[in-house]
Amino acid sequence: MAGTTSGDSHVARNRLWARLSAAVEALPEPPATPLMVVDLDAFDANAADLVRRAGGTPIRVASKSLRVPALLERALAAPGFHGVLGYSLREALWLSEQGLSDDVVVAYPTVDRVAIAALLASPDAAARITLMVDDPAQLDVVDSVRSSHEVRVRVALDIDAGLRMGGQHVGPKRSPLYDVDDVVRLARRITERAGFALVGVMTYEGQVAGVPDDVPSQRAKSLVVRRLKSASMSQLAERRRVISDRLRALVELEFWNGGGSGSVEATAADGAVTEVAAGSGLLVPGLFDHYQSFRPRPAAFFGLPVTRRPSPTMATVHGGGLIASGPVGADRAPLPWAPPGLHLTGLEGAGEVQTPLTGHPAAMLRIGDLVWFRHAKSGELFEHTNSVRLLAGSTFTDEVPTYRGAGQAW
């Protein structure tokens, strides 16, 4: 059944708990916690499913949703994936220096003058990295750093992909570029400006790609969300077509990026789009459980040890307060996942130094047992650790550094 997480059954979650327990048991010494794990079996299956859904359209890996170099490499090595959608110019420079990618599009505008200076000082990096712009002032920042126009800076236009309905805007508050004439006006300014090359466009329809639309406890709301998504994609397809036709008279673009893990099929079907972005669909955090269009497999987990038993029916683990970004709400808290049947308490939730748990498995947990959680968002989990264990079957095959473990923080 599409929209239901394939790892959501109690049987699958108990099997996961057994696999993780066996892998931990086989380690030569007890691991430090929180113990971060990526299940490569699920990761690879998710990668293959994204490629299937893209139907031949290349997938650009959203690094923000991974933040682990080895996982970026693994995704890029899979047929159907090409290039990185980064979130920081410093990150893009580092990825280029490390040889992890020769094609990085920075998804957000930058005013980091130190990083811009480093880009301008390296013709090789400038040939591999594309900056995102939606305002002439961002070009001015680049020019304020450079001493000559010898190195051309590759740029892409970030065009608002939201839905306009009844005078309202539905979608991420990103680019000010919406009207076709405004897009063309900025594109012309770039093509006429020395030192810049307009090579691409991005239209991220976050109101489609990043919003669950098949939540069992929210049937009525999910129906409204699906209707908004359909209207959004219809309106956006027409706007993309018109913008594409107008831009073609000015410049030959290398790429048109769109979508995300939750909208791969719909975005790939748009004739203007040449590549789709995906990242969260590889690890599948809690917020990506309930989509009608695909069946994800959770691949990222963190284990916390039981340190006390406040009562015969409760267990308390050490740490746990890894709350996701975005609007404050219960859906930003981590999910107790394995063994299944555990719940956060309403009064304490996931705490910085301890997290009490209820539910029938709590009575069976012993001091020292590991409880496994899922983070609500992808990638953010690995800002809290230096390394990640890679699980294949019931064995940890490797321990690899995160961005943080490589000494990087963006």
N, C-alpha and C positions, 0 to 999 in steps of 0.2 A: 504494500500500500504506500503510494507516494506520500511524502509529507510526514511519515513516521520514521523516527530514527531507528535504523536497523539494529543499533546497539541498545535500544531502549527496553527490551524485554528483561525480566528478572533473570531468565536463564542466561542470556548473553552477558549480563552484568556480573553474575556469579562466576561465569567462565573467565571473564576478564580478571576478577579478583583472584581466582585460582592461578591464572597465568602470571599475574604480577607477584603474587605471593611466592610462587615457585622461582621466579627470576630473582627476587630479593634474597630468598633462602640460599640460592646458589652463589651469591657474592662472597668473596673471601673474608670480608668484614662488614659489619653493619654500616649502611650508608647514612650520610648526613641528611637531615630533613629540613625543609620540605624537599622531597625527592621528586624531581621533575622527570616525566617520562613521555616519549612519543612512541606510539605503536606504529611501526613501519608497515605492518600488514594493512592497517586501516588507512594510513597515509597514502600508500601506493594505490589502494582500491579507490580512494577518493580522487586521486590524480587521474586515474583512468576514466572515472565517471565524469569528471569535468571535461576531459577531452571528448568523450562521447557526446556530451551535451553541447559542446561548442561546434560539433559537426564540421570540422575542418578549418574553422577560424582559429588562428594562433591565440594562445593564452599568455598574457604577460603576468608574471608572478608579482603579487603585491607583497613587498618585503615587510611592511608594517605588520602583516598578519603572521609572520614567521619569526624574524629576528634571530635566526639560528643559521649561520653560514652553511653548515652541512645540509640543512633541509632546503635552503635555496638551491644549492648545487644539485640535490637529488631531484627537485622539481624540474629544474632547467634541463636535466639529462633525460627527462621523459619526453618521448615524441609528442608533439603538439604544444609544447611550451617553448616560449622564446622571449628573452628580455625581462627586465625587472622594472616594476613600478615602485620607485623609492619614495621616501617621505622626508628626506633631508638631503641637502646638497653635500654636507660633510659625509653622510652615509654613502652617497653616490660616488664621491671621490675615493672613499675607502674601498668600496666594492670594486671599482675600476683598478685601483692599485693592487688589490689582492688577486686580480685576474678572475674574479667571480662572475663578472659580466662585462661584455663590451657594448652593452646597450641598456642604459639606465635612463628612464624618464622620471624626473622628480615631480611628484604629483601635486605639490603645493608650491606657491610662489616663495621665493627666498629673498631676504634682505641681509643675509649674512655676508658682510663685506670681506671678511677674512677668507671664507670659503670661495667666494666669487673670485678673489684675487688668485687663489690657488688654481681655480679652473682656468683663468686667463693665462696663467703661467705655464700651463701644460696643454699644448696643441693636441696631444693624444687624448687626454681626458675630455677636452672640449669637443672632440670628434665622437666621443662615446656617450656623452651626457646631454640630456635635453632638459632645459628649465621650463617651468610652467609660468605663464603670464596671463593676466586679465586686465592690466592697467598700464598705461604708458609710464607711470611713475616707477614701476618695477624695472623697466628698461633704463630709466634714469639712474637707478641705483647701480646697475652694472656699469654704465658709462662713467659714473663718479669714481670708480675704482680703476678703470683701465687708463693706460697712457697712450695706447694706439688701437687701431681697429684691425690689426694684423690677424688676431685670432677671432674668428667668427663664432658667436655663441648661438647654439641651437636652441630654439624656443618652440613651445607649443601653446596653443590657445586653450584655456580652460573656459568652456562655455556652459552656462547654467542649463541643467537638464531637468529642472523641476516642472511640475504640472501647474499650469495656470487655469483656475476654474472659479468662476463667480467672483473675480477680483482678488482671489486668494492665491498664494504660492504654496504648493505642497512639494517638499523636498529639501535637501540640505541647503543651508545658506552659504553658498560658496561664491561663485563668480558673479560679478555685476553684469556680465555679458549675457543678454538674453535675446534682445531684438536683433533681427538679421542685419539691419543697417549698422548697428553698433559693432557687431562682430566683424563685418567687412571693413569698417572704418579702421579698427585697430589692426586688422590684418594688413591693410594697405600701408599703414604707418610703419609696420615692422619691415615689410618688403622694401620700403624706400629708405630705411635707416641703415647706415653703414655699421658693420660689425655684428649684424644679426641675420639669422636664417630661419624663416618660418618653416618648420618641417612636419608639424603635426597638430592634432586637435584632440582634446579630451572632453567627453560629455558623460559625467558620472550620474546615473539615475539612481541615487541612493534610496529614494522613496520606493523603488522597485527591488533593487538588489539587496538592501539591508533591512527589510521589514518582514517579519514572519507573517504568513497569510493562512496558516492552517493550525491555529492553536486550539486544542481540544476544549479548553475551558472558556474560549472566547469565540464561539461559532459566529455570532452576529457580527462582531467586529471584524473577524477574518473575512467574511463575505464582503463587507464594505472595503476592506483593504484590497481584495482581489479586483474589485471593480475599479478602484482608484488606480491600481497598477495597469489594468488594461487600457484605461483612458489615457494614462500617462504615456504608455508606449506608443499608442496611436498618434497622440499629439507630437511626441518627440520624433517619431519616424518622419513625419511630414516636415518638421522644422529642420531635421538633419539633412533631408533631401534638398531643401531650398538653400540652406547654408552651403552645402557641398557644391551645388551648382554655381553659386556666386563666387566661392573661393577658387573654384577651378579656373576662373578667368584671370586670377591673380597669381596663383602659385600651384605647383605640383607637390602635394603633400606626400610624405613617406608613410604616415599612419594616421588612423582615426581610432582612438581608444574609447571604449565605453564599457558600462556594466560592472558587474561584480559577481561573486559566487552565487547570489540568489537570483540572478537574472540572465545567466549564461545563454540559454536557448533563445530567449526573446531578443537579447542584444545582438547575438550572432546572426539572427535572421534579418537584421537591418542592413540594407545594401550599402549604406554609407560607411558602416563600421568595418575596419580591417583587422581589428584585434580586440579581445575582451580581457578584462583584468580579473584575477581571482587569487585569493590567498586564504581567506577564512574557510573556504570549502575544503582545504587540504587537512586542516586540524579539527574543524567543526567544534567551535565553542558552544556553550549553552544557548546563546541567542540564535543559533542557526538550526535548532532542532525541528522547528515546525514550519516547513515550506511545502507547498503543494507540489512544486515542480521537481523535487528530487529527494532522495533518501540518503542522508549523510551518515557517516560512520564516525563516532567520536574517536579522536586519535591522540589527544593531549590530556595528560592527567598529572596531578600532584598528590603525593602521599604524605600524610601527617600521622604521627604516632599518638596513640591513646596514652595519656599521662595520669588520668585520674578517673574515678567512678563516683560522681556526686551522689548517686543513688543506684539501686539495683537495676533500674530501667534506663539509666543514662550513662553516656561515655563522653569524656572531654578530651579533645585532641589539642596538641600544642600548636599555636598559630592558627592561620586560616583566613585572616581578614584581607584577602586579595580581591578587592572590590573593583569592578570594571568601570571605565569612564562612560560618560553619557548621562542622560537624565537620571536623577536619583530614584531608585526603586528596587523592589525585591528581585527583579530580573537581572540586576547587576551583581548580585551576590554569587559566590561559588556554589556549585551543586554537589552535595554529598552523593557519590555515584556508586562506589563499590566498597563493601557489600550494599546491595540495593535495599531500600526501605528506611534509610536514615534521613533525618530532617534537622534543619537548623531550628533553634528555638526563637519564638517571636520577640522575646525581650532582649536577648543577647546577640542573635545572629552570628555572623562570622567575625570573630574577634581578632585583635592584633596579636595577642599572645595566647589566647585559648578560645576554643569553640566547642560549646556543649552540644551534644547530639542526642536526639530522641528517635523513637522508632524501634520496632521489634529486634533488629540486629544489635542494638546498643546493649541489650542485656547479655549478649553472648561475647562481646568484645572484651579482651583482656588487656591489662596494662602492657604497653609495648607493641600491640597490634597496629598495623598501618591501615588507615582509612583513606580511600582515594576520592579525590574531588575533580571536578571540571571547572575551568574558569568560564566566566560569562562571555568574554571576548577573546579573539584569537591574537596571539603575539604578545599581548600585554603581560601574560603570565611569565614570559621569559625575561622580563625586566627585573624579576625578583630572584634570579639565580645566575650563577656563573656557568653552569653546565647542565646538560640534559642527557639522560640515559635513553638509548635507542633500543626498543624491544622488538624482537622478531620471534614469533611463536611464544615460547615461555622462557626466552633467554635474552639477557641484555647483551647486545653485540658490540656496543661501543658507548663511550661517554664523550660528548662533543661540546665545545664551548658555545655559549650564546654570544650575542653582541657584547653584552656586559662582561662575559668571561674573556672576551678578546680585548678588553680594556676600552670598549667603545660605548658611549651613551649619547644619544641624539635626542 
